[in-house]
């Protein structure tokens, strides 16, 4: 039968599957139940078969939502043999996720990369169509993997078609798929379809059926068999169809009903399981022929090994049509045959439980542990929550709810975590449980949106937990509170309280967590001791990526941006290898911010872009805002003013509502640099002055020390000398109590431009500036400009020439052009700089080509950047002509020195 009214959609899908070699992520087909999503997809599958595509399918099943990677197992099962060729970390993660091997808890991003690699290898042999139906019922782990894959197949011969009910959440909504919304059929098409499936209806029945179906294709094809002149008044569509399917079910013989009920409750669709459990209920062997009446009633399709319902509503209507006791007996029968599948057995026991049942609760708790081991956080949360419902003991109930909430926090499920904590607090809690409930939700967005009074509360909580003999949880609470001192400003009293608690913890002073806490809470008072620890630990980078990340963050707080770049660059490879994409954008953002401060734009460009990409993908809005603000600063330094302004606005939108100070500070820095390079010095001063005003939301206690030189630069040109002297005096007082390198470098520059003399410039240039090329270039430029104004043109040229060469090498176009103008005014011509090879590439291309220039293979690059190696190859094929090279061996020469990548 033709698909009435769907010709345009079929044409679009046909074109999609006809040309996958050109690269296309795919389409998300959306609509209400019964609107024809599956029918449209079936036609696309048929077209794909004709076009020579291989089809891999997975269908979400409501009863399997709590089984981690169930849908992924279904999808990859036909190609599982190819997993043997995967890199070892990917192979191990995938086998563990699919329950095919014992392994440590698989990282979801490594599982995603493994699936991507496996699918791209299969697609190289034969283009693929991936069909994912009912993704709203898919387990969240599988849905996340599909979204991960969808975002990365634009250059692969792979097409993904997914179906989703209207209004249902799914990670595939934000995975770059085009949307196809299926609406109800127009009146004339609905009438044509009805006449085709039910000719000869009387006019009143036909009219009423058309009115009740309201253009829904499933209703138009299924309701005629139940519609009579005396049918009930109009009901909501789903209820109406469930009544139709339920009526067909209740009209079947009792043995058939029993077998069909078991099939409806068996989430796998296994025919053998259905027959075995039905046999246990009926007390006799049941053969497949017992289901023949259900096939005739068009409720199911029967295949040699599976029972499949013709529509999800048919499956849900059957259990709703029987008494509770019958459902219980069917669940128990299924549990009785699942001896080798303890997780499913536990869930069927839970479905049959009436009231508290500690035995079943323990089964579910064990199932949660197994799910967690396989990386199924969502499944573990569901099992623990259900175990809590079945717990007779209040303390065990609360423990299970709080454990579930902690897992929800780790996976970013804020609403779930809040609900679970609220449920736990609804009962009697022990002091330990109350403290857990108090700090648990603070992990979201580093507590940016919380009231700042929470900082003091968390400090007292950390102290209490430590006094109870739990220093590690206390440190965790304290770290969460310290992070608030970065994103917000809790005030001096809160900082003192946190510092006192940190000093009282039974933890070694060299503990990286304690070093980072001290740096965040007291970036000036503790700078000397923190810097001492950091310099001592610098030789140990690369052994533990999380430690390196802590130390990179600590370095940034105390003005040691060179160390921040070093530690964060060392952290990134390990975090990549471990698939910790939640932490990776944090390390990358610190690395990018630091590299820009050092003037290493070539390294900062791809790192900042990657930080923004992964922060967005992992749902970290403020890290995304920070990385985007860094991109704005890079654009400003390159003289790309339009782009700088657009990026600054985007970052500001992210940070403004919650007052994320580091984001807003970096935005103002980018705006100040842009205004200065455009010659708008009054605007530039106004932008940068905000960074030193404690009442301004862009004020950030620790980061402001990095901006002294920028402020001095524009203040002189804006005629704001007295205002500059006032701020410089405040910074001079601060410098007496802190050795922060960035502050002292900035102050030496400010002294030289405020009261210029050879002695002050030479002193500034003679200071330790190894690793700070941008600051050295800034000093040479300012010195050369002053010498020229003193009519010492010959003396000025060497400094201006050095500045020009420095800024050309760093890609700081706006500054390089200023040096050129000064040189011309000093009587020396200066050749124009051609575009650097790196500037011809997008940040994504630059990431790939830098790694290729270091000698990494396509497969190794793909593992670093979470791409398939074939995608890497496609990008390199496009990059070579841009750089004028024909082989990988020429890349290093085309790029020049490569610095600042992971671990370099």
C-alpha positions in Angstrom: 0.0 0.0 0.0 1.4 3.4 -0.9 2.4 5.9 1.9 -0.4 8.4 1.4 0.7 12.1 1.8 4.4 11.4 2.5 5.8 11.7 -1.0 7.9 14.8 -0.2 9.4 13.1 2.9 10.1 9.9 1.0 11.8 11.9 -1.8 14.1 13.7 0.8 15.0 10.4 2.5 15.6 8.8 -0.9 18.0 11.5 -1.9 19.8 11.2 1.5 20.4 7.5 1.1 21.3 7.8 -2.6 24.4 10.0 -1.8 26.0 9.1 1.5 29.5 9.2 0.0 29.3 13.0 -0.1 29.0 12.9 3.7 25.8 13.7 5.6 25.0 13.3 9.3 21.4 12.3 8.6 17.9 13.2 9.7 15.8 13.1 12.8 12.2 12.1 11.9 9.8 13.4 14.5 6.1 13.1 15.1 3.3 11.9 17.4 2.6 8.2 18.0 1.2 6.5 14.9 2.0 9.4 12.6 4.0 7.1 10.2 7.6 7.5 11.3 8.3 3.8 11.1 6.6 3.5 7.8 8.6 6.3 6.2 11.8 4.8 7.6 10.9 1.4 6.2 10.6 2.9 2.7 14.0 4.6 3.2 15.5 1.2 4.2 14.1 -0.3 1.0 15.6 2.5 -1.1 18.9 1.9 0.7 18.9 -1.8 -0.1 18.3 -0.9 -3.8 21.1 1.6 -3.7 23.6 -0.9 -2.3 23.9 0.4 1.2 24.3 -1.9 4.2 21.7 -1.3 6.9 22.3 -1.5 10.6 19.3 -1.1 12.9 18.6 -0.5 16.6 15.2 0.1 18.2 14.6 1.6 21.6 12.4 -0.5 23.8 10.8 1.1 26.8 11.5 -1.9 29.0 15.2 -1.8 28.1 15.8 1.8 29.1 17.5 0.7 32.3 19.9 -1.7 30.5 23.1 0.2 29.6 24.2 0.0 25.9 21.3 -2.4 25.1 20.5 -0.5 21.8 24.2 -0.2 20.9 24.6 -4.0 21.3 21.7 -4.4 18.9 23.2 -2.0 16.4 26.7 -3.3 16.4 26.0 -7.0 16.8 26.2 -7.7 13.0 29.6 -6.0 12.8 31.1 -7.0 16.1 33.9 -9.1 14.5 35.5 -5.8 13.3 36.0 -4.7 16.9 39.0 -7.0 17.1 41.0 -4.6 14.9 40.2 -1.6 17.1 43.0 0.1 19.2 43.2 -1.7 22.5 41.6 1.1 24.7 38.7 1.4 22.4 38.3 -2.4 22.0 38.4 -2.9 25.8 35.8 -0.1 26.4 33.4 -1.4 23.7 33.6 -5.1 24.9 33.0 -4.0 28.5 30.1 -1.8 27.5 28.4 -4.5 25.5 28.9 -7.0 28.3 31.2 -9.2 26.2 34.3 -9.0 28.4 35.3 -8.2 32.0 37.0 -4.9 32.2 37.2 -1.7 34.2 34.3 0.7 34.0 34.2 1.8 30.3 34.5 5.4 29.6 31.5 6.6 27.5 33.6 8.7 25.2 35.9 5.8 24.5 32.9 3.7 23.7 31.7 6.4 21.4 35.0 6.6 19.6 35.1 2.8 19.3 31.7 2.7 17.7 32.6 5.6 15.4 35.8 3.8 14.3 34.1 0.5 13.8 31.3 2.0 11.8 33.6 4.1 9.6 35.7 0.9 8.9 32.5 -0.9 7.8 31.4 2.1 5.7 34.7 2.1 3.9 33.8 -1.4 2.5 30.2 -0.5 1.8 28.2 2.7 2.6 26.1 2.4 5.7 22.6 3.4 6.7 22.1 3.4 10.4 18.5 3.3 11.5 17.7 4.2 15.1 14.0 3.9 15.9 12.1 5.1 19.0 15.2 6.8 20.4 13.1 8.3 23.1 12.9 4.7 24.6 16.6 4.0 24.0 18.9 3.6 27.0 20.7 6.9 27.6 24.2 5.4 27.1 23.3 4.1 23.6 21.6 7.4 22.7 24.7 9.3 23.8 26.9 7.1 21.7 24.6 7.7 18.6 24.7 11.4 19.2 28.5 11.3 19.5 28.7 9.4 16.2 26.2 11.7 14.5 28.3 14.8 15.2 31.4 13.2 13.6 30.2 11.4 10.4 29.9 14.4 8.1 32.8 13.2 6.0 32.0 9.5 6.2 29.8 7.4 3.8 27.3 7.0 6.6 23.7 8.2 7.0 21.8 8.1 10.2 18.1 8.1 10.3 16.5 8.3 13.8 12.9 8.5 14.9 11.7 10.4 17.9 8.3 11.2 19.4 7.3 14.8 19.6 8.2 16.5 22.8 10.5 13.8 24.0 14.1 14.7 25.1 17.1 13.1 23.4 20.7 13.9 22.9 20.2 13.4 19.2 18.2 16.7 19.1 21.6 18.5 19.4 23.7 16.2 17.3 23.6 18.1 14.0 20.9 16.0 12.3 18.4 17.8 10.0 14.9 17.6 11.3 11.9 16.1 9.5 8.6 16.7 11.2 5.7 14.5 10.2 2.4 16.2 10.7 -1.1 14.7 10.4 -2.5 14.0 7.0 -4.6 16.6 5.2 -8.3 15.9 5.1 -8.4 14.7 1.5 -5.4 12.4 1.9 -6.8 11.0 5.1 -10.1 10.2 3.3 -8.2 8.6 0.5 -6.2 6.4 3.0 -9.4 5.4 4.9 -11.2 4.4 1.7 -8.2 2.3 0.7 -8.1 0.3 4.0 -11.9 0.2 4.7 -14.0 0.6 1.6 -17.8 0.4 1.9 -18.1 2.2 5.3 -21.5 3.9 5.8 -21.3 7.7 5.5 -21.9 8.4 9.3 -19.3 5.9 10.4 -16.8 7.1 7.8 -17.3 10.8 8.8 -17.0 10.0 12.5 -13.9 7.9 12.0 -12.2 10.6 9.9 -13.0 13.1 12.7 -11.7 10.8 15.5 -8.6 9.8 13.6 -7.8 13.5 12.9 -5.3 12.7 10.2 -3.3 10.1 12.2 -2.3 7.3 9.7 -2.2 4.6 12.4 -5.7 5.5 13.7 -7.0 5.5 10.1 -5.7 2.0 9.5 -6.5 0.5 12.9 -9.7 2.1 14.1 -12.1 0.8 11.4 -12.0 -2.7 12.8 -13.3 -1.4 16.2 -15.5 1.5 15.1 -19.2 1.1 15.3 -22.2 3.4 15.2 -22.3 3.3 19.0 -18.6 3.9 19.7 -17.6 6.0 22.6 -17.2 9.8 22.3 -13.8 11.2 21.1 -10.9 10.3 23.4 -7.2 11.3 23.2 -5.6 9.5 20.3 -3.2 7.3 22.3 -5.9 6.2 24.7 -8.2 5.6 21.8 -5.7 3.3 20.1 -4.8 1.5 23.3 -8.5 0.8 23.8 -8.6 -0.6 20.2 -5.6 -2.8 20.8 -6.8 -3.9 24.2 -10.1 -4.9 22.8 -8.4 -7.1 20.2 -6.4 -8.7 23.0 -9.3 -9.4 25.3 -11.1 -11.2 22.5 -8.4 -13.8 22.2 -8.5 -17.3 23.9 -7.0 -17.4 27.5 -3.8 -19.3 26.6 -3.1 -16.9 23.8 -3.7 -13.9 26.1 -1.3 -15.4 28.7 1.4 -15.9 26.1 0.9 -12.5 24.6 1.0 -10.8 28.1 4.4 -12.5 28.7 5.6 -11.3 25.3 4.5 -7.7 26.1 6.5 -7.8 29.4 9.6 -9.5 27.9 11.7 -6.5 26.8 13.9 -8.6 24.4 11.2 -9.9 22.1 12.7 -13.4 22.5 10.3 -16.1 21.3 12.0 -18.8 23.3 11.8 -16.8 26.6 8.1 -15.9 25.9 7.2 -19.6 25.3 9.1 -20.8 28.3 7.6 -18.3 30.8 4.1 -18.8 29.3 4.6 -22.5 29.7 5.5 -22.1 33.4 2.3 -20.0 33.9 0.0 -22.4 32.0 1.6 -25.6 33.3 2.1 -27.0 29.8 4.5 -26.7 26.9 3.6 -23.7 24.6 4.5 -23.8 20.9 4.9 -20.9 18.5 1.6 -21.8 16.9 -0.1 -20.7 20.1 0.5 -17.1 19.0 -1.2 -17.5 15.6 -4.5 -15.9 16.7 -2.5 -12.8 17.8 -0.9 -12.6 14.4 -4.3 -12.9 12.7 -5.5 -10.1 15.0 -2.7 -8.0 13.6 -1.2 -7.4 17.1 2.2 -9.0 16.5 4.5 -10.2 13.8 6.0 -13.6 14.5 9.5 -14.5 13.3 11.6 -17.7 13.9 13.2 -16.2 17.0 11.4 -13.1 17.9 8.0 -11.7 18.7 7.5 -8.1 17.6 4.5 -5.9 18.2 3.2 -4.0 15.2 3.2 -0.8 17.2 4.5 0.3 20.6 1.0 1.1 21.7 0.0 -2.5 21.1 2.7 -3.6 23.6 1.6 -1.1 26.2 -2.1 -1.7 25.8 -1.9 -5.4 26.8 -0.5 -5.2 30.4 -2.9 -2.3 31.0 -5.8 -4.6 30.0 -5.2 -7.3 32.7 -5.5 -7.2 36.5 -2.4 -6.4 38.6 -2.1 -10.0 39.9 -1.9 -11.4 36.4 1.0 -9.0 35.6 2.8 -10.0 38.8 2.6 -13.6 37.9 3.9 -13.0 34.4 6.8 -11.0 35.7 7.6 -13.7 38.2 7.5 -16.3 35.5 9.9 -14.4 33.4 12.2 -13.9 36.4 12.1 -17.7 37.0 13.6 -18.5 33.6 16.3 -15.8 33.6 18.8 -17.7 35.8 21.8 -16.5 33.7 20.7 -12.9 33.5 20.7 -11.4 37.0 20.0 -7.8 36.0 16.8 -8.6 34.0 15.8 -11.1 36.7 16.1 -8.3 39.3 14.0 -5.9 37.4 11.2 -8.5 36.8 11.3 -9.3 40.6 11.0 -5.6 41.3 8.0 -5.3 38.9 6.3 -8.1 40.8 7.1 -6.8 44.3 4.3 -5.5 46.5 5.5 -3.2 49.3 9.0 -3.3 50.8 11.2 -6.3 49.8 14.8 -6.1 51.0 15.8 -9.2 49.0 14.7 -7.6 45.8 16.3 -4.3 46.8 19.6 -6.0 47.2 19.2 -7.7 43.8 18.7 -4.2 42.3 21.7 -2.8 44.2 23.9 -5.5 42.8 22.4 -4.8 39.3 23.3 -1.1 39.8 26.9 -2.1 40.6 27.2 -4.2 37.5 25.6 -1.4 35.4 28.1 1.1 36.8 30.9 -1.3 36.0 29.8 -1.4 32.4 29.5 2.4 32.3 25.7 2.4 32.5 25.3 5.3 34.9 21.7 6.0 34.0 20.8 2.3 34.5 22.6 2.3 37.8 20.7 5.3 39.0 17.4 3.7 38.0 18.2 0.5 39.8 19.2 2.3 43.0 16.1 4.4 43.0 13.9 1.4 42.6 15.9 -0.4 45.3 15.2 2.6 47.6 11.5 2.3 46.9 11.6 -1.3 48.1 13.7 -0.6 51.2 12.1 -1.2 54.5 14.9 0.3 56.5 14.9 4.2 56.3 18.7 4.4 56.5 19.2 2.0 53.7 16.6 3.8 51.7 18.4 7.2 52.1 21.8 5.6 51.3 20.5 4.2 48.1 18.8 7.5 47.1 22.0 9.4 47.8 24.2 7.0 45.9 21.9 7.3 43.0 22.0 11.1 43.3 25.8 11.0 43.3 25.9 9.0 40.1 23.4 11.4 38.6 25.7 14.3 39.4 28.6 12.5 37.8 26.6 12.0 34.6 25.3 15.6 34.5 21.7 14.7 35.3 20.8 17.7 37.4 17.0 17.3 37.5 17.4 13.7 38.5 19.9 14.4 41.2 17.8 17.2 42.6 14.8 14.9 42.8 16.7 12.1 44.4 18.2 14.4 47.1 14.8 15.9 47.7 13.3 12.3 48.1 16.1 11.4 50.5 15.6 14.5 52.6 11.9 13.5 52.9 12.9 10.9 55.4 15.0 10.7 58.6 18.7 11.2 57.8 21.8 10.4 59.8 24.4 13.3 60.2 26.6 11.6 57.5 23.6 11.5 55.1 22.7 15.1 55.8 26.2 16.3 55.0 26.2 14.2 51.8 22.8 15.7 50.8 24.2 19.2 51.5 27.2 19.1 49.2 26.0 16.7 46.5 24.3 19.2 44.2 27.2 21.7 44.4 29.1 19.9 41.6 26.8 21.4 38.9 28.4 24.3 37.1 30.9 24.7 39.9 28.1 26.1 42.0 28.0 29.3 40.0 24.3 29.7 40.2 24.1 29.1 43.9 23.9 31.8 46.6 27.3 32.8 47.7 26.4 32.1 51.4 26.8 28.5 50.4 30.6 29.0 50.4 30.6 29.4 54.2 28.2 26.5 54.6 30.4 24.2 52.5 33.5 25.3 54.5 31.8 24.3 57.8 30.5 21.1 56.2 34.1 20.2 55.1 35.4 20.9 58.6 32.7 18.7 60.1 33.3 15.8 57.7 37.0 16.0 58.4 36.4 15.9 62.2 34.4 12.7 61.7 37.5 11.1 60.2 36.8 11.5 56.5 39.5 13.8 55.0 39.0 12.8 51.3 35.3 13.7 51.3 36.1 16.8 53.2 38.7 17.8 50.6 36.1 17.2 47.9 33.7 19.5 49.6 36.4 22.1 50.1 37.4 21.9 46.4 33.8 22.6 45.4 33.8 25.7 47.6 37.2 26.9 46.3 35.9 26.7 42.8 33.3 29.3 43.6 36.1 31.7 44.4 37.1 31.5 40.8 33.8 31.9 39.2 32.3 34.4 41.7 33.5 36.6 44.5 32.4 35.3 48.0 34.2 38.0 49.9 37.2 38.2 52.2 35.5 36.6 55.2 34.4 33.5 53.2 37.9 33.2 51.8 39.4 33.3 55.3 37.0 30.6 56.5 37.9 28.3 53.7 41.6 28.8 54.2 41.3 28.0 57.9 39.5 24.8 57.1 42.1 23.9 54.5 44.9 24.5 57.0 43.2 22.2 59.4 42.8 19.2 57.1 45.1 16.2 57.8 46.5 16.4 54.3 50.1 16.9 53.1 50.9 20.4 52.0 52.1 19.1 48.6 48.7 17.4 48.0 47.8 18.9 44.5 44.2 19.4 45.7 45.3 21.4 48.7 47.8 23.4 46.5 44.9 24.2 44.2 42.5 25.1 47.0 45.1 27.5 48.5 45.7 29.1 45.1 41.9 29.6 44.4 41.1 30.9 47.9 44.2 33.0 48.6 45.9 33.7 45.3 48.1 36.4 46.8 48.5 35.5 50.4 49.6 32.0 49.6 51.3 32.7 46.2 54.8 32.1 47.6 54.1 28.7 49.1 51.9 27.6 46.2 54.6 28.7 43.6 57.2 26.7 45.6 55.1 23.6 45.5 54.3 24.1 41.8 57.9 24.5 40.8 58.8 21.4 42.8 56.1 19.4 41.1 56.8 20.6 37.6 59.3 17.8 37.0 56.6 15.2 37.7 54.2 16.3 34.9 52.6 13.5 32.8 52.2 10.9 35.5 48.6 11.7 36.5 46.5 13.9 34.2 44.0 14.9 37.0 46.9 16.0 39.2 48.3 18.0 36.3 44.9 19.6 35.8 44.7 20.7 39.4 48.2 22.2 39.2 47.5 24.0 35.9 44.5 25.6 37.5 46.5 26.5 40.6 49.3 28.1 38.5 46.8 30.3 36.7 45.5 31.7 40.0 48.9 32.8 41.3 50.1 34.6 38.1 52.3 31.8 36.8 50.8 31.5 33.4 53.9 29.8 32.0 53.4 27.0 34.5 49.7 26.9 33.8 50.3 26.3 30.2 52.8 23.6 31.0 50.7 21.7 33.5 47.5 21.9 31.5 49.3 20.8 28.3 50.6 17.8 30.2 47.1 17.0 31.5 45.4 16.9 28.1 46.9 13.7 26.7 46.1 11.6 29.7 42.5 12.9 29.9 42.1 12.1 26.2 43.5 8.6 26.6 41.1 8.0 29.5 38.2 9.4 27.5 37.5 12.0 30.3 35.8 14.5 28.1 34.1 16.2 31.1 37.5 17.2 32.5 39.3 17.7 29.1 37.7 21.1 28.2 38.8 22.4 31.6 42.4 21.6 31.0 42.2 22.9 27.4 40.6 26.1 28.4 43.4 26.8 30.9 45.9 25.9 28.3 44.4 28.2 25.7 44.0 31.1 28.1 47.6 30.7 29.2 49.0 30.3 25.7 47.3 33.5 24.5 48.8 35.4 27.5 52.2 34.1 26.5 51.5 35.2 22.9 51.6 31.7 21.5 48.5 32.1 19.3 49.5 29.3 16.9 49.1 26.8 19.7 46.2 28.6 21.3 43.9 28.6 18.3 43.1 24.9 17.9 43.2 24.3 21.7 40.6 27.1 22.4 38.4 25.8 19.5 38.6 22.2 20.9 37.9 23.4 24.4 34.7 25.2 23.2 33.6 22.2 21.2 33.9 19.7 24.0 32.6 22.1 26.7 29.4 22.5 24.6 29.2 18.8 23.9 29.5 17.9 27.6 27.1 20.5 28.8 29.5 22.9 30.6 28.2 26.4 29.7 30.7 28.4 31.6 33.7 26.5 30.3 32.2 27.1 26.9 31.9 30.8 27.6 35.5 31.0 28.8 36.9 29.1 25.8 34.8 31.4 23.5 36.1 34.5 25.2 39.6 33.2 24.6 38.8 32.8 20.9 37.6 36.5 21.0 40.9 37.6 22.4 42.8 35.7 19.8 40.7 37.3 17.0 41.4 40.7 18.5 45.1 40.1 18.6 45.0 39.0 15.0 43.2 42.1 14.0 40.0 40.2 13.1 37.8 42.8 14.8 34.4 41.8 13.5 34.9 38.2 14.6 36.3 39.3 18.0 33.2 41.4 18.7 30.9 38.6 17.7 32.7 36.0 19.8 32.8 38.4 22.8 29.1 38.9 22.6 28.5 35.1 22.5 30.7 34.5 25.5 29.1 37.4 27.4 25.7 35.9 26.9 26.9 32.7 28.5 28.6 34.3 31.5 26.4 37.4 32.2 23.3 35.9 33.6 25.2 33.9 36.3 27.9 36.4 36.8 30.7 34.0 35.7 33.6 36.5 36.4 36.5 34.8 34.5 34.3 34.7 31.4 33.3 38.4 31.7 36.9 39.4 32.5 38.2 37.7 29.4 35.4 39.3 27.3 36.3 42.8 28.5 40.0 42.0 27.8 39.1 41.0 24.2 37.0 44.2 23.8 39.8 46.4 25.2 42.3 44.9 22.8 39.9 45.3 19.8 39.2 49.0 20.7 42.9 49.7 21.2 43.9 48.2 17.8 41.1 50.2 16.2 42.5 53.4 17.7 39.5 53.9 20.1 41.6 54.4 23.2 38.9 56.0 25.4 36.7 52.9 24.7 39.6 50.6 25.4 40.4 52.2 28.7 36.7 52.0 29.7 36.6 48.3 28.8 39.8 47.5 30.7 39.2 49.8 33.7 36.2 47.5 34.6 38.7 44.6 35.3 40.0 46.6 38.3 36.7 47.7 39.8 35.6 45.3 42.6 32.0 46.4 42.1 32.0 45.3 38.4 30.9 41.8 37.4 34.0 41.5 35.2 36.3 41.9 38.3 38.2 38.7 39.0 40.5 38.8 42.0 43.3 36.6 40.7 43.1 37.2 36.9 43.3 41.0 37.1 47.0 40.9 37.7 47.5 39.7 34.1 45.9 42.9 32.7 48.1 45.6 34.2 50.2 46.1 31.0 47.1 46.2 28.8 45.6 48.9 31.0 48.8 50.9 31.1 49.1 50.7 27.3 45.6 52.2 26.6 45.5 54.6 29.6 48.6 56.5 28.3 47.0 56.9 24.9 43.6 57.8 26.3 45.1 60.5 28.5 44.1 58.7 31.7 47.5 59.0 33.4 46.2 59.9 36.8 43.7 57.0 36.8 46.5 54.7 35.8 48.7 55.9 38.6 45.9 55.2 41.1 45.4 51.6 39.9 49.2 51.0 39.6 49.7 52.2 43.2 47.1 49.7 44.3 48.9 46.9 42.3 52.2 48.0 43.8 50.9 47.5 47.3 49.6 44.1 46.3 53.0 43.2 44.8 54.6 43.7 48.2 52.8 40.6 49.4 52.9 38.3 46.4 55.6 37.0 44.0 53.0 36.5 41.2 55.1 36.7 38.0 52.4 38.2 35.8 51.8 41.1 38.3 55.5 42.0 38.5 56.0 41.8 34.7 53.0 44.1 34.3 54.1 46.6 36.9 57.6 46.9 35.4 55.9 47.8 32.1 53.5 50.3 33.8 56.4 52.0 35.6 58.3 52.4 32.3 55.4 53.9 30.3 54.2 56.1 33.2 57.6 57.7 33.8 59.6 56.6 30.8 63.4 56.4 31.0 66.2 54.3 29.6 66.8 52.9 33.0 63.2 51.7 33.6 62.9 50.1 30.1 66.2 48.4 30.4 65.2 47.1 33.9 62.0 45.7 32.5 63.8 44.1 29.6 66.5 42.7 31.9 64.0 40.8 34.0 63.3 37.1 33.7 61.1 37.0 30.6 62.0 33.5 29.2 58.8 32.0 28.1 57.0 35.4 27.9 57.7 36.5 24.3 54.6 38.7 24.0 55.5 40.7 27.1 59.1 41.1 25.8 57.7 42.2 22.4 55.4 44.7 24.1 58.3 46.2 26.0 60.5 46.6 22.9 57.6 48.3 21.1 56.9 50.7 23.9 60.6 51.5 24.3 61.0 52.1 20.6 58.0 54.3 20.4 59.3 56.4 23.3 62.8 56.7 21.8 61.3 57.9 18.5 59.3 60.5 20.3 62.5 61.6 22.0 63.9 62.2 18.4 66.2 59.2 18.9 65.1 57.5 15.7 68.3 55.5 15.1 68.1 54.1 18.7 64.4 53.2 18.3 64.8 51.1 15.2 66.4 48.1 16.8 63.6 47.9 19.4 60.9 48.4 16.8 62.4 45.8 14.5 62.6 43.3 17.3 58.9 44.0 18.2 57.8 43.6 14.6 59.6 40.3 14.2 58.3 39.0 17.6 54.7 39.9 16.8 55.0 38.5 13.2 56.2 35.2 14.6 53.4 35.1 17.2 50.7 36.0 14.7 49.7 39.1 16.7 48.8 41.0 13.5 47.5 44.2 15.1 50.6 44.6 17.2 52.9 43.8 14.3 51.2 46.5 12.1 51.7 49.0 14.9 55.4 48.2 15.0 55.6 48.6 11.2 54.0 52.0 11.3 56.4 53.2 14.0 59.4 51.8 12.0 58.3 53.8 8.9 58.0 56.9 11.0 61.5 56.2 12.3 62.7 56.1 8.7 63.0 52.4 8.0 60.8 50.6 5.5 59.2 47.4 6.7 58.0 44.6 4.3 54.5 43.5 4.6 53.9 40.2 6.2 52.2 37.5 4.1 49.6 35.3 5.6 51.1 32.6 7.8 50.3 29.0 6.8 48.4 28.5 10.0 46.1 31.4 9.2 44.9 29.6 6.1 43.4 26.8 8.2 40.3 26.5 10.4 41.1 25.8 14.1 39.9 22.2 13.5 42.2 21.8 10.5 45.0 23.3 12.4 44.6 20.7 15.2 44.9 17.9 12.7 47.8 19.3 10.7 49.9 20.1 13.8 49.5 16.5 15.0 50.3 15.2 11.5 53.4 17.5 11.4 54.5 15.9 14.7 54.5 12.5 13.0 51.2 11.0 14.3 49.3 8.7 12.1 45.7 9.3 11.0 44.6 6.7 13.5 46.6 8.3 16.3 45.2 11.7 15.4 41.7 10.4 15.4 42.1 8.9 18.9 43.4 12.3 20.1 40.6 14.3 18.6 37.8 11.8 18.8 37.4 11.4 15.1 37.6 8.4 12.8 40.9 8.1 11.1 39.1 8.3 7.7 37.7 11.7 8.7 41.3 12.7 9.5 42.4 11.5 6.1 39.7 13.5 4.4 40.7 16.7 6.2 44.4 16.2 5.3 43.5 15.7 1.7 41.8 19.1 1.8 44.6 20.8 3.8 47.5 19.9 1.5 46.5 22.2 -1.3 45.9 25.1 1.1 49.4 24.8 2.4 50.9 24.0 -1.0 52.3 20.7 0.0 51.9 17.2 -1.4 53.0 15.0 1.4 53.0 14.7 5.2 56.7 15.1 5.3 56.4 18.7 4.0 53.9 19.7 6.7 56.5 20.6 9.4 58.3 22.9 7.0 55.1 24.6 5.9 54.0 25.3 9.5 57.3 26.2 11.0 58.0 25.4 14.7 55.0 23.7 16.3 54.6 24.4 20.0 52.1 24.2 22.7 50.3 21.0 21.8 49.6 18.4 24.4 52.6 17.8 26.4 54.9 19.9 24.3 
